[in-house]
Amino acid sequence: MSFIVAIQAGVTTVEFDRAPSAAELDAIATETPLIEAEVELLDVRIALLDRLPSELDRRRLRRAQTRVLAERAALANRVTSGEAA
């Protein structure tokens, strides 16, 4: 009986076995404020899943949405101006 086995070198490439480059770490650092704003918005949405939102909840949701939009605009401005490159 012969077994069909994948060659390990063909399955796992060296590309995935490396640490992130300085450019990749810079890109992550540039996007961190947006990621944090999106996580905050997600937290608010999760909190509102099982109840009707009060006025305070609505304000918290609007504030989180506004922060996400502001961070997206700031990131887009940094990218187009060449700061984030």
Secondary structure as GFF3:
##gff-version 3
##sequence-region A 1 85
A	DSSP	alpha_helix	8	11	.	.	.	ID=ss1
A	DSSP	three_ten_helix	14	17	.	.	.	ID=ss2
A	DSSP	alpha_helix	22	47	.	.	.	ID=ss3
A	DSSP	alpha_helix	55	81	.	.	.	ID=ss4
###
